[in-house]
Amino acid sequence: MKNIKKVIFKLFNAPDPSERRAAAEELSDADERAIYPLIKALRDESTAVQEAATYALISIGNKENFLINFGELVTYMVIPLLRENDAYLRNTALLIIKEIGHRATQLITSLLKDKDPDIRKFSLDLISEIKVGFDYLKIVPLLKDPNANVRAAAAKTLGQLQAKEAIPALLESLNDEEWVVFYVLQALTNLQAQEAIENIGELLLNTDSILIKYEAIETLGKIGTEKAIEPLMKYFTVATKDEKREIIKALIGVGKIPIDYDLKDEILLILTDEDWDNKLIALKGVELTNLKEATPIIIEEAGKLDPLCFDYEEKIYYLEKTLLSIDSEDELINLLEKNKLKYRAKAFTIKILGKLKSRKAVPILIKLLEDVKRDIRVASAQALGEIGGQEVILPLIKRSVDDSDANVRKAAIQALGVVRDPQAFEPLLNLLEKEIYPDIVEALVTSLLLIDKEKFLNNLKLYKSEVKQTLAQITDSIDILNMLFKCEDKEVKKAAIQGFGRLATEEAVFKIIDCLKDKDQEIRKTAIVALGEAHVCSDILFDCLQDKDPWIRYYTVKSIHKACNTEILKEKLIPLLEDPFPPVVIATLEALSEVASEIYDIIISKKNHPEKAVREKIEEVLSRI
């Protein structure tokens, strides 16, 4: 780095904090000469300068150099800050060493023997954060350190290092004072120390510390082996009400509830907890015990959830998963028959019965197709579609034809498509001529294809244009698209071309290219867009950039943007910045925006374009750089 002395001078003497900060940032590229000045700058009155110096030291410490270990050098010079009375300087030193300490493991390890217990603890905290490159054998002796905070930190660090060989030493520390034992238990959890279960069970029975009792119960649950059941149940008989609750949560964590104990009421009580972490544990317990009595509570909980909440999908997933895992069918039907559920809970119940394919629920679901609430009718139609069977066909046909709500009609039509019963074909076919909503026309076409594809296609010529266009939009069959392409209706033909673009097979692309020769400009425009959808980047597309029709050029630019890489974009589209048709120039600027920094001079040269819209687009593109 040139002029390092000048930069250091500015770091210490510039009156403006922003200049001192800039100097600190510049020194991040310097060599070892910048380390001491940057450490000194950590005491600057400006927090911005302090932060810049901190990250500059981290940057220097992470430099790669064959001759000098910069990480070790910076760590060595920062360590004295750990002894400062100023908490900010101590914390800053810890932050710096944490980021570069993997390059200075011996230095950090040497601090374990420091006379100051705070320094020994700082060293352990750093090892716990850095993890790699340290020998656990150097840490084990600190479990006997005269300072309790150091012993606790040593236990925590051994757990973080996954030092399973240290488990015997950790077990000895279960006799230490409360604060240390707490961290020993956490370490044993991290180490999944199954050999510690008996010792933890004895601790649970003999300790007077409420904190340690709870931590021991949690540790046994998190170790997660059936060996933990015996000590947990041994203590269960003498546990308080709250402790029993924690033991049940631990048993659920293990994944097995002893059949000799009736713990259903306790699991249901945890399920009603406001804390969702506890609810999730209880839901697992419900699954383990096939606790069908939990069904009303789960349904009520689902009904209370707000679909607009960010975690709605996750929560509803776990509620649904639990109901599908237990014998909930009869309970769910009973809830519907009582007719006391609010509509969200009722809709959720119906959905679950559909997923269960509950034949028993068919009568009540058919009845609910007449419910006054739209969402209940929709959910019932969807559930009946999943369940299927002859008895659901006529009620679903009736909803498809007669319901006043388009959403219900659509749900019933889709359900008939899922069931695929032939007797639904004619009623749905008759609806095609009457239905005006595009999404319902799409549902009708999809269901008719599912019920009897051959029969539906036999009448293709008789369908109205909207039906044929819908068919083109949803089909993945090249044969069907070829049939539609032959139609005289131009809108149908355009929809078929778009379908070719979606398929993007060799045959489909050949069809699109052939359309570029068509005399009809709309057909050519559609073909150009389809080539973009098919990601065809070829000379055939580039030739269209010279077309006399400005809109052909416009759509060609759009398709090249979608289909080609950035090098081709620059090569083929830069000349279009001179196009006389402003929309073409605007489309070209948008296409080139991702490489704007590479062609900055070319774009800026157009800033005085006569068209205001083009000038505004240039400003927008340049603002993204």
N, C-alpha and C positions, 0 to 999 in steps of 0.2 A: 504494500500500500504506500503510495507516494504522499508526502507532506503530512506524515502522521503527527509530527510535532505541532504543526499548525492546527490540526483537528483537535488535539488534546488541549492546546491553548484555548481554543474556542469553547471546549467542554467546560473549562474551569472559569473562564473570564467573560463570556458573552453575557450581556445584561438581559437579553431576551430569553426566557425559558425555552421557547420554540427552537432557537438556534442551538442551545445546549442539548436539547433532545435530539435534534438533527445530527449533531456531532456524535452523540452516543450511538445513534443508529448507524452512522458511517463507520464507526470503530468496530462494528460487528464483523467486518471483513478484514480486520487488522490481525497482526500476529501477537506474540506474547507481550510485546511492549505496551499493549493497550489494557492488559489485565488490571494492573494496579490502579491506573487512572479511572477505570470503570468501577472498580470496587469503591474508590473514593467518591465517585459520583452517586453511589447509592445513598449518600448522606445529603444529596442536593435537596434544597427546600421545595422543589417542584416534583410532584408525584409523577408527572409525565417523563421527566428526566430519569427519575428512579426506575420506572418501568422500562424505559429504553435501555438503560445500563444493565438491568437484569437480563433482558433478552439478548443483549449484545454478548454478555458473558456466557450465556448458554450457547449462543451461536459459535463463539470461539472454542468453547469446550467440546463441541461436537465436530470440530474440524478434523479432517483426515490428514495425517502427516507421517511420513515414514520415519522421520528422525525424532519428532517431538510428540509426546502424548499430551495433547492440549487438555484433554479431560482431566488428567491427573494434575496438571499444572494449575488449572483454574480451581479445582477442588482443594488443592493444597493451600492456595492463597485465600480461599473463601472460608475455610474451616475456622479460622480465628473469630469470624463473625458469630459463630455459635455460642461464644462466650460473652457476647455483648449483653448489656442490661436492656437495651432497646429491643422490644419484642418484634418490631418490624424488621430489623436487621437480622435477627435470628430466623424468622420465618422466611425471609428472602434467601438467606443462605441455604436453608433446607430445600426451598424450591429449586434453586440453581443446581445443588448437588443431586437432587432427585432426578433431574433431567440429564445430567452428564455422568452420574456416579457409576454407571456400568463400565466406564473407562478408568475408574479409580477404586476398584474393589478393595485392594490392599490397604489403601489409606483409610477407607471407611471402617474396615475390619479392625485396624489398629486402634480406633477410638473406643472399641469395646473394653480396653484396658485402662481407659482414662480414669483419673482420680475423681473427677466430677461426675456424680450419678446422672445429672442432666445430659451431659455429653454422651454417656453410655446409652442412655435412652434415645437420644437423637440418632445415634448410630444404628440402633435397632430399628427405629422407625424408618430410616432410610433403606436399610436392608429389606425390610418388609415391603416397601414400595418398589424397589428396584428388582429384587428377587434373583436375578441371574448373576452367576459368578461368585457366589458366596458359599463357604463351607459351614454346614450346620454344626459341626463339631466345635467350632469356635463360639457358638451361641449357647450350647447346652450348659456350660458352667455358670452362665448368668441366671439360670433358674435358681441358683443358690446365692445370688447377689444379696448383700445386706439391705439394698433399697427395694421396697415392694414394687414401686413403679417400674423399675428395671426388670424385676422378675416377671411382672405381668407382660411387659413389652417383649421379653424373650419368648414367653409362651406363645404370644400372638405371632411373632415372627417365625417360629418353628412351624406353626400351622400354615402360614402363608408360603413358606418354602417347600411345603409338602414333604417335610423331613420325617417320614414314617419310622426311621430308625430311632428317633427321639421319643417315641411313645412311652417306653419304660420310664424315662426320666420325667416325662409329663405326668405319668401316673403317680410318681412319688410326690409331685407338687400338688396333688389333690388334698394334701394335708396342710397346705399353706393357708394364709389368711384370705378372707372372703374375696377381696378385689383380685388377687392373683388367681384364685380358683376359678373365678368367672372367666378369665381369659384362657385358662388351661382347658376348660370345657369347650370353649369356642375353637381352640386349636384341635382338640380331639374330634370335634365335628368336621372341621376342614380336612382332617386326615382320615375320616371315615374309619375310626379306630374301633373295630369290632372287638378286639381283645380288651378294650377298656370297659365293656358293658357291665361286667360283674363289679368292677371298682366303682363305677358311677352309680350302680344300684345300691351298693353299701353306703355311698356318700348320701344318696337320697334319703335313706332310712335314718341316718345318724346325724345329719347336719341340723342345726337350729336356724340357719339362715334362710329366710323366705326367698331371697334373691337366688341363692344357690339351688334351692329346691326347684324353682321354676326353670332355671337354666339347665339343670340336670335332666329334667323331664323333656325339655326341648331337644337336648343333645341326644338322648336315647331315641327320640322320634326321628331326628335327622340322620342318625347313623343308619337307620332304615333297614334293620335286619330283624328277623323273627326272634332272634335271641334276646332282643330288648323287651319282648312282651312280658316275660316272667318278672323281671324287676319292676316294671311299670305296674303290673297287676298286684304284685306283692305290696306295693305302697298304696295302691288304690283303696284298700280296705281301711286305711287310717287317714286318708287324704281329706282335706277340706273340700267344700263344694267347688271352689274356684280351681283348686289343684286337680280335682277329678276332671274338670272341663279340659284342663291342659293335658292331662294324661290321655283323654280320648282323642284329642287333636294329634298327640304323638303317635297313638296307635294307628290312626288313619294314615299318618306319615309313613309308618312301617308298612302299611298295606294289608293289615289283617286285624279283624276284631274278634276276640275270643268268644266262642259260641256259648260258653258257660255263664256269661254275664249279659244281662239285658240292659243295653246302653242306648236304646232307641230314644228315650225321652231326652237324654243328654245331647244326642246328636241333633234332635229337632230343635233343642234350645239354642245350640250353636248356629243352626241354620237361620234362626230369626235375628241373629246379631246384625247390627247396622254396618259393621266392618265387613267389606267384601272379601278381604283375605280370609276371614273366618268362615264366611259363607262358602267360599270355594273349597275349603277343607271339609266343611260339613257335607257338601255335595258329593265329594269323594266318599265320605263315610256312608251316605245314603246308597251309593252304588255298591259299596262293599257289603252292606247288610240287606240289600234289596228292600229298602225301607219305603214301601209304597205309601205308608201313612204320611210321607213328606210331600206327596203330590199336591195337595191343596196349597201348602206353603209355597212351593216352587211356582205354581200357577199364579198365585197372588203376587209374588215377587216379579214375575214376568210382566204382569199387568201394570205394576208401578213404574217400570222402566220407561224413560223418555227416549223415543227413537232418535231424537235430535242430539242426544248426548254422545260425546266422542267415543265412549267405551261401550255403547249399546250393543254393537255386534258381538263383541267379545263376551259380554255378560250373558246375552241371550243364547249364545252358542253353548255355554256351560250348563245353563238351565235345560236347554233342549237335549243335550247329550245325556244328562242324568235321567231325564224322563224316558228316553229311549233305551236306557240300560236296565231299568227296573220294570217290574210288573205293574205298570201304571194304567193300563188300558181301562179296567173297570172303574178305577177312581176318576179318570178323565171323563168317561161317559156319565158317571154319576154327577159330576160337577155341572155338565151341560144340562142334564135333566132337571136339576134343581133350579136352573135359570136365574142364578143370583150373581153371576160373574159380570164384571164390567167388560165393555166391548173389547179392549185390548187383550185382557186375560182370556176372554172367550175365543177371540180369533187365534190366539196362541195355542189354546187347547185343541181347537179344530185342526190346526196345522200339525200338531204332534200326532193326533189320531190318523191323519192322512199318511204321515211318515211311517206309522206303525202298521199301515194297511189294515186297519181295524174293520173287519166285517161286521162286528157287533155294533159299530157306530153308524152304519149306513142309514138306518131309519131316522135317527135324530139329525144326521147331517142333511138328509133329504128335506126334513122339516125346516131346517135352518136356511135352506135355499129361499124360503119365503120371509126371512127375517127383515125387519124394517131398516136395519142398518146395512149399508152397502158393503162395508168391509167384511161383515159376517157372511153375507151371501157370496162374496168373492172367495173368502177362505174356504167356505163349504164346497163350492164348485171345484176348487183346486184339490181339496182333500178327496172328494169323490173320484176325481180323475186318477189320483194315485192309487186308490183302493180298487177301482174298476168293478166289473161284474154287470150282468144284465140289468139288474134292478136300478142302476144309476143312469141308464141311457135316456129314458124318457124324461125324467126330471131335468136332466142337463139340457136336453133338446128344448124343453119348455123355457128354461132360463135364456138359452141362446136366442130364441125367437121373441119372447115376450117381455123380458126384463126392460124396464125403462132406463136403466143405467148402462152406459156403454162399457164400463169396466167389468160389470158382472157378465154381460154378454160375452165379452172377450174371454173372461176366465172360464166360462162354461164351454165355449168353442174350443179353447185350448185343451180343456179336460177331455172333451170328446176325441180330440186328436190323440191324446195319451192312451185312452181306452181302445181306440181303433176298431170300434164295432161297426159293421157294414150298415146297420139300420140308421146310423146317423148321417150317412152320405147324402141322401136326397134332401133332407131338411137343411143341411148346411149349404148344399149346392144352390138351393132356392134363395138362400140369404144373400148370395153373391151379387145378385142383380139389385137388391134393395139397399144393402149396406153402403153408407156414405163415408164412414170414418176409415182412413187409410190403414191405421194399425189393426182395426178389426178385419178389414179385407185381407191383410197379411195373415192374421190368425186363421181366417177361413181357408185361405189357400194352403197354408202349412198343414192344417188338420186334414183337409181333403186329400192331400198328397200322402199323408200318413195312413189314412183309412184305405184308399184305393187309388194309387198313383196312375195305373194304366187307364182306369175308367175316367179319371179326371182329365187326363191328357187327350183322350179320344174326342172330347168336346171342345178342344182348345180354340178352334176357329169361331165358336159361338160366343165366347166370353167377351165382355166389354174391355175396352182398352186398359182401364185401370187395373183389371185383374191380370191381364197379360204383363203389364209393367211390373206389378207386384211379384209375379212369378219369376220374372227376369232378375229381380233384385234379391230373391232369396235362394234361387237354385244354384247348385254346384255341378249341374249336369251340362256338359257341352252339347249333348244331343238336344236337350230342351232349349238351350240358347240358340242353337242352329234353327230349330223350328220357329222360334219367336223372331229371329232375324229375317226370316222370309216373309213376315207379315208386311202388308202394305202400309199399315199405320206407322207413321214416322216416329212417334213417341215410343212405341213398342220396340221398334228397330234400334232406337238410341239406347233404350234400357238394356237391350240384348248386348249391344257393343260395350256398355259399361260392365255388364256381367262378364264378357270376355276379359276385360281388364282385371276384374277381380280374380278370375281363375288363373290368368297369367301362364297357361300352358303353351307349348309350342304351337299347337293347332289354334288356340284362342288368339295368340299374338299374330299369327298369319292372317286370321280373319280381320283383326283390327287394322293391320297394315294395308290390306286390300281396300278397306274403307277410305283410306286417305286419297284414293283415286276418284272417289264419288264426286259428282258435280254439285251435290247439295252441301252448302257450307256448314250447316248445322251438323250433318253427319260427320263431316271432316273434323269439326271442333270436338265432337264427342269422341271420335277416334283418337285424337291427340291427347285428350284428358285420360282416356283409357290406357294409352301407352305409358303415361306417367304413373298410373295406378299399378301397371304391370312392371314398373321399373325397367322399361326398355330404353336404354341409352344408346342410340344408334344414329347413323348418317341419315336414315329416313326421317327421323325426328328433327335433326339439325337443318335439313333442307327446308322444313316448314318455316324456319326463321326468316326466309326470304320471300314468303308468300305476300301477294299484293293485299290480301285482306288483313287489316290491322288486328282484328280479333283472333285470327288464326295465329298470328305472331304472339299475341298476348298469351293464349292458352299453351302455345309451344314453350314459352319461357317458363310458365308454371310447371309444365310436365318435366322439362329438363331439370328444373330445380329439385323436383321430387325424385327423379330417376338417376341423376348423374353425380359423380364425385366433384369435389371442389376445384380440382385442376381443370376439369372439362368446363365447369361453370365459368371460370375465369376466361378460358380460351374462347368459348362460344358466345358468352353473353355480354362481355365488355363492349363489343361493337354496338350492341342494342341500346347502349346509353345515348346513342346519337339518333335513335329512332324518332321519326316525326310525330308518332302517336303517343301522347303522354301516358296513358295506361300501360303501354308496353315498357316505357322507361321506369315507371313506378314498380311494376312487377319485376323488372330486371334488378332494380336497387334492392328490393326485398330478397331476391334470390342471392344476390352478392353480399348481403349484410353479414353473413357468417365469415366472409373473408375480407371484410371491409378494411381491417387494419393492414392487410397486405397490399391493397390497392387504394390506399388513402389518398394519394396524390391525384389519381384519376377521378375519384368521387368528388374531391374538393374542387376540382377544376370545373365541375358542373353546377357549382353553388349559385350561379347567377342565371340559371335556366329561366326562360321566359314564362314557364307555367308555374304558378304559385304552388299547386299540389306537388309538383316534382321537387321544388325547393324545400317544402316542408318534409318530404320523404327523405331528402338528403340529410337534413338536420337530424331527423329521427335516427337514421342509420349511423351517422357519425357519433351520436350521443351514446350508442351502445358499445362503442370501442373502449 
